[in-house]
Amino acid sequence: MQSNHLLYICAISLLSSCIAASQQTETKADSNSVTAVTDEAPAKQQTVETSPKKPPSEILKPQAGPYPPECYKTITDIIQSSDFKSDLAKKENIKVRIDRQEKSKLFLQLFASEKDHESTLGWLRLDKANEKLEDITVDPDKPVLLNYDRSLISALRQNCP
């Protein structure tokens, strides 16, 4: 038998044994905890909890609290009247999520919803007190001021707390 064939057979058997050993290790592992062995006492083990602290239902909720549907409708109208542009979605397909509120400023996530995923299109800051709409997607410290239909701001003040 040639040495190349022998080398090939040895490599295949080595890989097979590695795969079998890793599968055996994976069946013993628990995804909710990790066992760590300390250097002081080789037999002493510690369990570290790796499960998330927040329930999955809380992850996508707005941080500033619930908002009525009229609030989202008014914000959507403001964005559609603005000069915000996205190459990823048509303006009429843009959806809004209120991320948080700091005093009179609403921080908005703009996204488009596909069949099986969402794509974030940008981030805006809407200041109700000063009637400013700013695009903060690229740099929140250097926002781009957007123009919009300012007659909608009174409806925003009524519909959004």
C-alpha angles and dihedrals in degrees: 000000000000120000092240091059092047091050090049092051092049092051092050093049091048092051091047092054091048091052092049092049093049092049090051091050092048092055090055094048120095116212094213098056139031123209116219125190115212124219095234097064117017093202095050114098133191127201117218118198112229101172116115117264096218121066112244092246092066098051099083098035117113112261096223097056139261121327127199120250090248089063092055090045092053093046090049090051090051092051093047090051091049130088093246109139131197128179091201101062142014114257093245090057095054116114127199133223120185103224099184145327126232111187105302095346122098118199109212132196113206115204144164120223119221128184096276106009148027126239120206109226100182150313125256134188115213114195108198095187096051096030093234128148112193133182107224097170097111102031125358090199092056105038124185110235112230128204119229142160101288092195087077094063094082090056088049092054090050097045102038120057 
